[in-house]
Each structure stands twice: as structure tokens, then as C-alpha cells.
Amino acid sequence: MRHSVIRAPAVPSPFILASNSPRRRVLLAEAGYEFEVIAPAVSEVASANLSLRELTIANATRKGLAVSQVHPHRIVLAADTLVALEGEVIGKTMSARGFS
């Protein structure tokens, strides 16, 4: 009986991480990915008309688009995180200590 190994598709290295998040850098590096960090200078969306999920997606999309327009032939990974309490955005935190 033959066994085959299923592997995740390889990601062309290095891709671009469009984020200033130190935690994202650590997670990706620990997972073995090679990447370049280019944090875009974009203003974030802050709209009461969007749900928390929509707001987070909108901000991640803005970051990704800003970097991909400058580097159109590269893979770009963008993300965003918001901190909310009872459905209200209270901002961003730099570490878990910010919650205490």
C-alpha cells in the first residue's frame, strides 16, 4: 500500500506583509514564512455605518490595495484588528497588556 503526503501549496517567497503588527510578524516567522514588511501609510476607515466585521475588512483591504498598487507582481498579505467591547470599537492595542 502506497501512502502519499499531502502538502500545503508553497507560497512564493518572500511575500509582502502590509501590516505594522509585531504579533503578525512573529506568527508568520514562527510558521516558517519568509516575508518583507511594508506598512502602508493609509488612513483607516472609521464609519458608524459599518459593522465591526465590515470595518475590519475595509481597513485590511485599504492596506492591501495600497501596497499592491506599488508592487503589482507580488503577493500581499494585509490584515486589520479592532478591539471592541459590547459591539463598540474602543481602538487598537499593541499587546495583551493593553487589556488589563
MODELLER restraints for C-alpha pairs under 7 A, 6 or more apart:
rsr = mdl.restraints
at = mdl.atoms
rsr.add(forms.Gaussian(group=physical.xy_distance, feature=features.Distance(at['CA:13:A'], at['CA:34:A']), mean=5.72, stdev=0.5))
rsr.add(forms.Gaussian(group=physical.xy_distance, feature=features.Distance(at['CA:13:A'], at['CA:35:A']), mean=6.54, stdev=0.5))
rsr.add(forms.Gaussian(group=physical.xy_distance, feature=features.Distance(at['CA:14:A'], at['CA:34:A']), mean=4.91, stdev=0.5))
rsr.add(forms.Gaussian(group=physical.xy_distance, feature=features.Distance(at['CA:14:A'], at['CA:35:A']), mean=4.31, stdev=0.5))
rsr.add(forms.Gaussian(group=physical.xy_distance, feature=features.Distance(at['CA:14:A'], at['CA:36:A']), mean=6.29, stdev=0.5))
rsr.add(forms.Gaussian(group=physical.xy_distance, feature=features.Distance(at['CA:15:A'], at['CA:34:A']), mean=6.97, stdev=0.5))
rsr.add(forms.Gaussian(group=physical.xy_distance, feature=features.Distance(at['CA:15:A'], at['CA:35:A']), mean=4.79, stdev=0.5))
rsr.add(forms.Gaussian(group=physical.xy_distance, feature=features.Distance(at['CA:15:A'], at['CA:36:A']), mean=6.24, stdev=0.5))
rsr.add(forms.Gaussian(group=physical.xy_distance, feature=features.Distance(at['CA:15:A'], at['CA:74:A']), mean=6.43, stdev=0.5))
rsr.add(forms.Gaussian(group=physical.xy_distance, feature=features.Distance(at['CA:15:A'], at['CA:75:A']), mean=5.12, stdev=0.5))
rsr.add(forms.Gaussian(group=physical.xy_distance, feature=features.Distance(at['CA:15:A'], at['CA:76:A']), mean=5.97, stdev=0.5))
rsr.add(forms.Gaussian(group=physical.xy_distance, feature=features.Distance(at['CA:16:A'], at['CA:35:A']), mean=5.50, stdev=0.5))
rsr.add(forms.Gaussian(group=physical.xy_distance, feature=features.Distance(at['CA:16:A'], at['CA:36:A']), mean=4.81, stdev=0.5))
rsr.add(forms.Gaussian(group=physical.xy_distance, feature=features.Distance(at['CA:16:A'], at['CA:37:A']), mean=5.71, stdev=0.5))
rsr.add(forms.Gaussian(group=physical.xy_distance, feature=features.Distance(at['CA:16:A'], at['CA:38:A']), mean=6.50, stdev=0.5))
rsr.add(forms.Gaussian(group=physical.xy_distance, feature=features.Distance(at['CA:16:A'], at['CA:75:A']), mean=6.21, stdev=0.5))
rsr.add(forms.Gaussian(group=physical.xy_distance, feature=features.Distance(at['CA:16:A'], at['CA:76:A']), mean=4.72, stdev=0.5))
rsr.add(forms.Gaussian(group=physical.xy_distance, feature=features.Distance(at['CA:16:A'], at['CA:77:A']), mean=6.10, stdev=0.5))
rsr.add(forms.Gaussian(group=physical.xy_distance, feature=features.Distance(at['CA:17:A'], at['CA:35:A']), mean=6.47, stdev=0.5))
rsr.add(forms.Gaussian(group=physical.xy_distance, feature=features.Distance(at['CA:17:A'], at['CA:36:A']), mean=6.03, stdev=0.5))
rsr.add(forms.Gaussian(group=physical.xy_distance, feature=features.Distance(at['CA:17:A'], at['CA:37:A']), mean=4.80, stdev=0.5))
rsr.add(forms.Gaussian(group=physical.xy_distance, feature=features.Distance(at['CA:17:A'], at['CA:38:A']), mean=6.13, stdev=0.5))
rsr.add(forms.Gaussian(group=physical.xy_distance, feature=features.Distance(at['CA:17:A'], at['CA:76:A']), mean=5.98, stdev=0.5))
rsr.add(forms.Gaussian(group=physical.xy_distance, feature=features.Distance(at['CA:17:A'], at['CA:77:A']), mean=4.93, stdev=0.5))
rsr.add(forms.Gaussian(group=physical.xy_distance, feature=features.Distance(at['CA:17:A'], at['CA:78:A']), mean=6.09, stdev=0.5))
rsr.add(forms.Gaussian(group=physical.xy_distance, feature=features.Distance(at['CA:18:A'], at['CA:37:A']), mean=6.15, stdev=0.5))
rsr.add(forms.Gaussian(group=physical.xy_distance, feature=features.Distance(at['CA:18:A'], at['CA:38:A']), mean=5.15, stdev=0.5))
rsr.add(forms.Gaussian(group=physical.xy_distance, feature=features.Distance(at['CA:18:A'], at['CA:39:A']), mean=4.81, stdev=0.5))
rsr.add(forms.Gaussian(group=physical.xy_distance, feature=features.Distance(at['CA:18:A'], at['CA:40:A']), mean=6.43, stdev=0.5))
rsr.add(forms.Gaussian(group=physical.xy_distance, feature=features.Distance(at['CA:18:A'], at['CA:63:A']), mean=6.17, stdev=0.5))
rsr.add(forms.Gaussian(group=physical.xy_distance, feature=features.Distance(at['CA:18:A'], at['CA:64:A']), mean=6.09, stdev=0.5))
rsr.add(forms.Gaussian(group=physical.xy_distance, feature=features.Distance(at['CA:18:A'], at['CA:67:A']), mean=6.61, stdev=0.5))
rsr.add(forms.Gaussian(group=physical.xy_distance, feature=features.Distance(at['CA:18:A'], at['CA:76:A']), mean=6.63, stdev=0.5))
rsr.add(forms.Gaussian(group=physical.xy_distance, feature=features.Distance(at['CA:18:A'], at['CA:77:A']), mean=5.91, stdev=0.5))
rsr.add(forms.Gaussian(group=physical.xy_distance, feature=features.Distance(at['CA:18:A'], at['CA:78:A']), mean=4.81, stdev=0.5))
rsr.add(forms.Gaussian(group=physical.xy_distance, feature=features.Distance(at['CA:19:A'], at['CA:37:A']), mean=6.85, stdev=0.5))
rsr.add(forms.Gaussian(group=physical.xy_distance, feature=features.Distance(at['CA:19:A'], at['CA:38:A']), mean=6.75, stdev=0.5))
rsr.add(forms.Gaussian(group=physical.xy_distance, feature=features.Distance(at['CA:19:A'], at['CA:39:A']), mean=4.80, stdev=0.5))
rsr.add(forms.Gaussian(group=physical.xy_distance, feature=features.Distance(at['CA:19:A'], at['CA:78:A']), mean=6.17, stdev=0.5))
rsr.add(forms.Gaussian(group=physical.xy_distance, feature=features.Distance(at['CA:19:A'], at['CA:79:A']), mean=6.76, stdev=0.5))
rsr.add(forms.Gaussian(group=physical.xy_distance, feature=features.Distance(at['CA:20:A'], at['CA:39:A']), mean=5.54, stdev=0.5))
rsr.add(forms.Gaussian(group=physical.xy_distance, feature=features.Distance(at['CA:40:A'], at['CA:63:A']), mean=5.94, stdev=0.5))
rsr.add(forms.Gaussian(group=physical.xy_distance, feature=features.Distance(at['CA:40:A'], at['CA:66:A']), mean=6.35, stdev=0.5))
rsr.add(forms.Gaussian(group=physical.xy_distance, feature=features.Distance(at['CA:40:A'], at['CA:67:A']), mean=6.23, stdev=0.5))
rsr.add(forms.Gaussian(group=physical.xy_distance, feature=features.Distance(at['CA:42:A'], at['CA:63:A']), mean=6.60, stdev=0.5))
rsr.add(forms.Gaussian(group=physical.xy_distance, feature=features.Distance(at['CA:44:A'], at['CA:59:A']), mean=5.66, stdev=0.5))
rsr.add(forms.Gaussian(group=physical.xy_distance, feature=features.Distance(at['CA:45:A'], at['CA:55:A']), mean=6.78, stdev=0.5))
rsr.add(forms.Gaussian(group=physical.xy_distance, feature=features.Distance(at['CA:45:A'], at['CA:58:A']), mean=6.95, stdev=0.5))
rsr.add(forms.Gaussian(group=physical.xy_distance, feature=features.Distance(at['CA:45:A'], at['CA:59:A']), mean=6.01, stdev=0.5))
rsr.add(forms.Gaussian(group=physical.xy_distance, feature=features.Distance(at['CA:56:A'], at['CA:80:A']), mean=5.59, stdev=0.5))
rsr.add(forms.Gaussian(group=physical.xy_distance, feature=features.Distance(at['CA:56:A'], at['CA:81:A']), mean=6.32, stdev=0.5))
rsr.add(forms.Gaussian(group=physical.xy_distance, feature=features.Distance(at['CA:56:A'], at['CA:82:A']), mean=6.66, stdev=0.5))
rsr.add(forms.Gaussian(group=physical.xy_distance, feature=features.Distance(at['CA:59:A'], at['CA:80:A']), mean=6.22, stdev=0.5))
rsr.add(forms.Gaussian(group=physical.xy_distance, feature=features.Distance(at['CA:60:A'], at['CA:78:A']), mean=5.41, stdev=0.5))
rsr.add(forms.Gaussian(group=physical.xy_distance, feature=features.Distance(at['CA:60:A'], at['CA:79:A']), mean=4.56, stdev=0.5))
rsr.add(forms.Gaussian(group=physical.xy_distance, feature=features.Distance(at['CA:60:A'], at['CA:80:A']), mean=4.98, stdev=0.5))
rsr.add(forms.Gaussian(group=physical.xy_distance, feature=features.Distance(at['CA:63:A'], at['CA:78:A']), mean=6.15, stdev=0.5))
rsr.add(forms.Gaussian(group=physical.xy_distance, feature=features.Distance(at['CA:64:A'], at['CA:76:A']), mean=6.30, stdev=0.5))
rsr.add(forms.Gaussian(group=physical.xy_distance, feature=features.Distance(at['CA:64:A'], at['CA:77:A']), mean=6.62, stdev=0.5))
rsr.add(forms.Gaussian(group=physical.xy_distance, feature=features.Distance(at['CA:64:A'], at['CA:78:A']), mean=4.99, stdev=0.5))
rsr.add(forms.Gaussian(group=physical.xy_distance, feature=features.Distance(at['CA:68:A'], at['CA:76:A']), mean=6.37, stdev=0.5))
rsr.add(forms.Gaussian(group=physical.xy_distance, feature=features.Distance(at['CA:82:A'], at['CA:89:A']), mean=6.75, stdev=0.5))
rsr.add(forms.Gaussian(group=physical.xy_distance, feature=features.Distance(at['CA:82:A'], at['CA:91:A']), mean=6.03, stdev=0.5))
rsr.add(forms.Gaussian(group=physical.xy_distance, feature=features.Distance(at['CA:82:A'], at['CA:92:A']), mean=5.46, stdev=0.5))
rsr.add(forms.Gaussian(group=physical.xy_distance, feature=features.Distance(at['CA:83:A'], at['CA:89:A']), mean=5.85, stdev=0.5))
rsr.add(forms.Gaussian(group=physical.xy_distance, feature=features.Distance(at['CA:83:A'], at['CA:90:A']), mean=5.70, stdev=0.5))
rsr.add(forms.Gaussian(group=physical.xy_distance, feature=features.Distance(at['CA:83:A'], at['CA:91:A']), mean=5.32, stdev=0.5))
rsr.add(forms.Gaussian(group=physical.xy_distance, feature=features.Distance(at['CA:83:A'], at['CA:92:A']), mean=5.38, stdev=0.5))
rsr.add(forms.Gaussian(group=physical.xy_distance, feature=features.Distance(at['CA:84:A'], at['CA:90:A']), mean=5.26, stdev=0.5))
